[in-house]
Amino acid sequence: MTLSIERAWNDVAFTDGVSSGDDELELKFLIRGDDDEDETDLLPFVQNPANIPNGYLGLAKQNVHVDRYEDTDEYWLAVASYAASNVSWTRPKLEVNDVRWWVKGGGGQTVKKKFARRLVSESLPTGATHPTLAGSPLETAMGIDYQDGEPLINGLDVRVGSTQIGVQTVWSHSQAVTDGRVVKVAEYANHGAVNKIAWQGFAAGTLSIEEFEAQYRSGEDPDWDISFTFSFEPNLTNIDAGNGITVPSKKGHQYFDTFYMAGEVSGVVLPVLKRVAVLEDHPEINYAAELLV
């Protein structure tokens, strides 16, 4: 199958709107085939921006309609519709390895967690040597308290979803399916994988995959439209927790857990801060290598 395309230069429909956001344009193209192609064959051909551009005179392509040209068996007529690119619903189509970003601030929600994946660090009051939980069964427990001399694991209300960073891209069929990346990244998203190293200007540990969506396009061995939503939390350093405890550092998506024991303060028995733990519950991955963004 051989296809070629040329512009119908003498047939352009243009609407000069009241504002630039109302401008519209139609371009027509003649596609010549060899009489054995059908609509399925033409679809990837007209989607290729090298044949019909995604943008023209500042306007963005909205859709392309293809039909036989004057009942011939050799020619097809493609009509491409364009509209103002500053209209909110108008976005040029992405191609493989193209990237589109968005940012949304928000409060997020919380979930109760009782155990983390690992202990990152623990800090004790100045001069204290206990209670050190590293190496014990309580090492990764969250929200520890004591009741009747026994440890009670209350858990922590951990915030999920704060400032959101959205990224859209396109993976080739080979990247998505042949390499098994769709399934692998879906698993990363299920566990909220964090950026192990700095990525796209974001420091290591500040992003967690909150949502992942993958949808294949039409045609044989199609490309895939990919969308990510990341939750952003800044890194913290030299955190003064009180009672002589200073935590050197906490990466954005690590958890900050405090442990209190009964103690006497000015003759009154009160909960006294004895330990601050930094815990980690998200797997860490190289975003650039795994997500191809």
C-alpha positions in Angstrom: 0.0 0.0 0.0 1.4 3.4 -1.0 -0.2 6.7 0.1 0.7 10.3 -0.9 -0.9 13.6 0.1 -1.1 17.1 -1.2 -2.9 20.3 -0.1 -6.0 21.5 -2.0 -4.7 25.1 -1.9 -7.7 26.6 -3.6 -10.3 25.3 -1.1 -9.9 26.8 2.4 -12.7 27.7 4.7 -11.9 30.4 7.4 -14.0 32.0 10.1 -12.7 35.3 11.5 -14.3 35.3 14.9 -15.2 38.3 17.1 -12.2 37.4 19.2 -9.1 35.2 18.4 -10.7 32.5 20.5 -13.5 32.2 17.9 -11.3 31.8 14.9 -11.8 28.5 12.9 -10.2 27.1 9.8 -10.7 24.1 7.5 -7.9 22.7 5.3 -8.5 20.1 2.6 -6.1 17.5 1.4 -6.1 15.0 -1.4 -4.8 11.6 -0.5 -3.8 9.2 -3.4 -3.8 5.5 -2.8 -3.4 2.4 -4.8 -7.0 1.1 -4.5 -6.4 -1.5 -1.8 -6.5 0.7 1.3 -9.4 1.4 3.6 -10.3 3.7 6.5 -8.2 1.7 8.9 -5.1 2.1 6.8 -5.7 5.9 6.5 -6.1 6.6 10.2 -2.4 6.5 11.2 -1.5 8.3 8.0 -3.8 11.3 8.7 -2.8 11.3 12.4 0.9 11.7 11.4 1.7 15.5 11.8 4.2 15.2 9.0 1.2 14.6 6.7 -1.5 16.9 8.3 0.0 19.3 10.8 -1.2 19.6 14.4 -1.1 23.4 14.2 -1.7 25.9 11.4 -1.5 29.8 11.6 -1.7 29.6 15.4 -4.7 27.3 15.4 -4.8 23.7 16.7 -6.1 20.7 14.9 -9.4 19.4 16.3 -10.4 16.6 14.0 -9.9 15.2 10.5 -12.8 13.8 8.4 -11.8 11.4 5.5 -14.0 10.2 2.7 -13.7 9.0 -0.9 -13.2 11.9 -3.3 -16.0 12.2 -5.9 -16.7 8.5 -5.9 -13.2 7.7 -7.2 -11.3 4.5 -6.2 -7.9 6.3 -6.3 -8.4 9.5 -4.2 -9.5 10.3 -0.7 -10.5 13.8 0.6 -9.3 14.7 4.1 -10.8 17.8 5.8 -8.9 19.0 8.8 -10.6 21.4 11.2 -8.6 23.9 13.3 -9.7 26.2 16.1 -7.9 28.7 18.4 -5.3 27.1 20.6 -6.2 29.3 23.6 -9.6 27.7 23.9 -9.6 25.6 27.0 -10.7 22.4 25.3 -8.2 22.8 22.5 -5.0 20.9 22.9 -2.6 19.8 20.1 -2.2 16.0 20.0 0.9 14.7 21.6 3.4 12.4 19.8 5.8 9.8 21.2 8.0 11.4 23.9 6.2 14.7 23.8 5.3 15.9 27.3 2.5 18.2 28.8 2.5 19.4 32.4 -0.1 20.8 34.8 0.0 21.7 38.5 -2.8 21.8 41.0 -2.6 22.8 44.7 -4.8 21.0 47.2 -5.3 19.9 50.8 -5.5 16.1 50.2 -6.9 13.4 52.4 -5.5 11.1 55.1 -5.3 7.3 55.6 -4.5 5.4 58.8 -1.2 3.4 58.6 0.3 1.3 61.4 3.5 0.0 59.8 6.0 1.6 57.4 8.2 -0.2 54.9 11.4 0.7 56.7 12.9 2.9 59.5 15.0 5.7 58.0 16.2 7.3 61.3 15.3 7.8 64.9 16.2 10.8 67.2 16.3 10.8 71.0 16.5 13.5 73.6 20.0 14.9 74.2 22.0 12.4 76.4 19.3 9.7 76.2 20.0 6.2 75.1 16.5 4.8 75.2 13.9 3.9 74.0 15.8 2.8 70.9 13.4 0.6 68.8 15.8 0.0 65.8 16.2 -3.8 65.4 13.1 -4.6 67.5 9.7 -5.8 66.2 8.4 -2.3 66.7 11.1 -0.8 64.5 8.6 0.2 61.7 5.5 0.6 63.9 3.7 4.0 63.6 1.9 5.9 66.4 3.3 3.8 69.3 2.0 4.3 72.8 2.1 2.2 76.0 -1.0 0.9 77.9 -0.7 -1.2 81.0 3.0 -1.7 80.3 2.4 -3.1 76.8 3.1 -1.3 73.5 -0.1 -0.1 71.7 0.2 0.6 68.0 -2.3 3.4 67.2 -1.2 4.1 63.7 -0.8 7.5 62.1 -3.2 9.5 60.0 -0.9 10.0 56.9 -1.8 12.6 54.4 -2.1 11.4 50.8 -2.4 13.9 48.0 -1.2 17.4 48.5 0.0 19.6 45.7 -0.5 17.6 42.5 1.7 17.5 39.5 0.2 16.1 36.3 2.2 14.8 33.3 0.9 13.5 30.0 3.1 11.8 27.4 3.0 9.1 24.7 4.8 5.8 24.7 5.4 3.8 21.5 3.9 0.3 21.3 7.4 -1.1 21.9 7.9 1.0 25.1 4.5 0.3 26.5 3.9 -3.4 25.6 7.0 -5.1 24.3 9.0 -3.8 27.2 6.1 -4.6 29.6 6.2 -1.0 31.0 2.4 -0.6 31.3 2.1 -3.4 33.8 5.3 -2.5 35.6 4.4 1.1 36.1 0.8 0.2 37.2 2.5 -1.8 40.0 4.6 1.2 40.9 1.5 3.4 41.0 -0.3 0.9 43.2 2.5 1.4 45.8 2.9 5.2 45.3 6.5 4.9 44.1 8.8 7.8 45.0 11.5 9.5 42.8 14.8 8.0 44.1 16.9 10.7 42.5 16.2 14.3 41.4 13.9 14.4 38.4 12.7 17.3 36.2 13.7 19.9 38.9 12.1 18.0 41.8 14.4 16.9 44.6 14.7 13.2 45.4 11.9 11.9 47.6 9.4 14.8 46.9 7.1 13.0 44.4 4.9 10.0 44.8 2.8 8.4 42.0 -0.8 9.1 42.9 -2.5 8.1 39.6 -1.5 6.3 36.4 -3.6 5.9 33.3 -2.7 4.2 30.0 -4.8 4.0 26.9 -3.8 2.7 23.5 -4.6 4.4 20.2 -6.2 2.7 17.2 -4.3 0.9 14.5 -1.8 -2.0 14.4 0.8 -1.8 17.2 -0.6 1.5 18.4 1.1 4.2 20.5 -0.2 4.7 24.0 -1.5 7.9 25.7 0.0 8.0 29.2 -1.1 10.2 32.1 0.5 10.5 35.6 -0.6 12.4 38.6 2.1 12.9 41.3 1.7 14.1 44.9 4.4 16.6 45.9 5.8 17.1 49.4 8.9 19.2 50.1 12.0 17.8 51.9 12.6 19.1 55.4 15.9 19.5 57.4 16.8 20.3 61.0 13.4 19.8 62.4 13.1 20.9 66.1 10.6 18.4 67.6 11.0 19.6 71.2 12.4 18.1 74.4 15.9 18.4 73.0 15.2 16.4 69.9 16.3 17.6 66.5 15.6 15.5 63.4 18.4 16.1 60.8 16.2 15.5 57.7 13.0 14.0 56.3 12.3 13.5 52.6 9.0 14.7 51.3 7.1 11.4 51.4 8.8 9.8 54.4 6.7 9.8 57.6 7.4 11.7 60.8 6.4 9.7 63.9 6.6 10.7 67.5 6.7 8.5 70.6 5.7 9.7 74.1 6.0 8.1 77.5 4.7 9.2 80.9 7.0 11.6 82.6 6.9 14.1 85.4 6.9 17.8 84.4 6.9 20.3 87.3 5.3 17.7 89.6 2.6 16.7 87.0 2.7 13.4 85.1 2.4 14.2 81.4 3.2 12.6 78.1 6.9 13.4 77.4 8.4 13.2 73.9 11.0 10.4 74.0 11.6 9.5 70.3 11.0 10.8 66.8 11.2 8.3 63.9 11.4 9.0 60.2 9.8 6.1 58.4 9.5 5.1 54.7 6.7 3.1 53.1 7.0 3.9 49.4 9.3 2.0 46.9 11.9 4.3 45.3 12.5 4.2 41.5 14.3 6.2 38.8 11.5 8.1 37.2 13.4 9.1 34.1 14.3 5.4 33.4 11.0 3.8 34.4 8.4 6.5 33.3 10.2 7.8 30.2 9.5 11.4 31.0 
